[in-house]
Amino acid sequence: MPEYEQDLLEDLVKTNVFDPVLIRRMVRYLKPYWHRAALGFGLMLMSTLLTLAPAIIVAAMVDVVFVPAATTTAIPVGDGPAAAVSAKGGLYDFPGMRETIHALVPEGGDLATLLWVFAAVFLLVKVFQFLVDWGNGYLLASVAQSVLFDIRMQVFRHIQTRSIAYFHRHPVGRFVTRVTNDVGSLDEFFSQALVMVLKDIVMLFGVATLLLVFNTELALIVMMTIPPVIVATLVFRRYSRPAFRKFRATVSTLNAQMAESANGIRVIQLFGRAAKNQQRYDGTGREFRQHFLTFRHAHAVFRPVYMSFQAIALGFVIWFGGAWVLDEPLGTGGFTVGMLTLFILLADMFFQPIRDLTDRVDHIQAAFTGAERIFTVLDVKERIPERPDAVKAPRFRGEVEFENVRFSYLPGEEVLKGVSFNVQPGQMVALVGHTGAGKSTIINLISRFYDIDSGHILVDGRDVREYTLHSLRRNIAVVHQDVFLFAGSIRDNISLADPAISEEQVIEAAKAVGAHDFIMRFPEGYNHILQEAGKTFSAGERQLLSFARALAHNPAILVLDEATSSIDTRSEQQIQRAMRVLMKGRTSIVIAHRLSTIQRADLIIVMHKGQIAERGTHGQLLGEGRIYRTLYDLQVNGAVRERV
């Protein structure tokens, strides 16, 4: 199965959690910032009260100003605000309203004065609400960004500490999606959706409280629509979330395919694979579109259903409330135009947070799906274990010994079958053999990128599992055939930003391996910034930089993984000189593609199907070995074997 298809299947696996567990896991990240979060939440409560105040002001203004003005031929003057009140009383008789108006309106004020007072109070409330919303938004946004920073760093650290086997099973696009798209979904959730959702919930309870306080009967009529809205939401969630999960999972597949195509563009164009790749990408794109449209279809059905419940509730408010205004005996003692206005405004405000919550279902859905996928990665325990009693390795002498080592990448498929050999400090040992014989596996096991199934790997007489991973790998440098250079300066690529390596050591290492001259061709010298991971350098120059990197770190054990296989013949002599400098005084284990580069090896080990088939020096194997002699003959094209 292609990696991107396996990745899709893994992305579709649900975490063993329910939504409340997801929420609790996400909320844990708020703990370090709870002071700011609590202050922001307090400002949110204040903002909610300020949002409700204008509706009460407008409704009171209707009863206290506009109704009296419409029912009299002249605006009363000189009798104070009480003269402007209708016979029904309405909001004016609501507890505290009379005292508030008398406190705000000077004695002898008329309806015009009342109007100006209401307008001024309305404006002041809005200005204060703006200031509160600004403080609330800033505080909660800072908390959200702090939380997202912590999550990004945790995901990045977690990915970097997984075992090499984990990376072999998952394409690059998967991790790009985790650290960008999925964390981005949480970013939108914490920065916007969560803040607004909390505000909507507070608003919902605030409006419901006011509705119940002003008129219980109409409040219950409005709230009767809540159960069907909840049922509709649960049905929508049941059908939308699987589609949304699949649609987000295909994003990983699309990213993986794009990364694969970009990395392999030379091969694709050389072998005419562009049309085939396009066909595959189009298929994934159509699958992505189908999952997304399925989700949007559910959303398109849900919104009109919800809106119909809102219309029904408002219709009942107008029907019953209007009847109480027109026919007082149907009312409960003075239900006025202002109170009807207030209920219409509050009923609309009651459904506004519900409407906002439904509109934010996309963000909430994306956040929950992203959280599931992020926590799936964070829950992966696949890493090389370090013993609690592991010791820090000293500077190694360089003795390496394999004792009956068995290893398999997959259960039941052994790659190494009882391998045993010994390398003395300072010796050069070469590993040769056909592809798949187990050479690269041996060097990966020395650095403990994998743990063996049985046997022992000893360095200086001690099992590698007894050392801390960092101190073990600090003593080992590996130079690969495909040199990886980081974005940054040449100096940083040699020192790997290790503060223990001075600039003088960087320059000395570059001079020793013959890289100094081509580095100084650049005006910036060692400060030259590499473009496209050093692809503008030749293969030989990149290899020399990797040699300088290894030399600057001064390892006790050096591993060369076919370091000269991609070098042209012209560059080979310079590389060979650099290798001799690099290997001097160090235990060196070399995987050789060109047998001419290992003729001076102290020991040559010939691997065949996971076992050591032959061992000896170059001369011994030419005389006695069968596999080595065959490999050598193939390389020299049947020329007469040179006996050393």
SULDA-V163729 format. One record per helix or strand of 2 or more residues. SS is the DSSP state (h for helix, s for strand). FROM is the first residue (numbers start at 1). TO is the last residue. If there is no record, write none. Layout:
# SULDA-V163729
ss/from/to
SS/FROM/TO
SS/FROM/TO
This chain:
# SULDA-V163729
ss/from/to
h/3/12
h/19/28
h/31/71
h/81/84
h/90/93
h/97/104
h/111/160
h/164/169
h/172/214
h/216/223
h/226/263
h/265/270
h/274/326
h/328/330
h/337/359
h/361/378
s/400/410
s/413/423
s/428/433
h/439/446
s/454/459
s/462/463
h/464/466
h/469/474
s/476/480
h/490/495
h/503/513
h/516/519
h/525/527
h/532/534
h/539/552
s/557/561
h/569/583
s/587/591
h/595/598
s/603/608
s/611/616
h/618/624
h/627/635
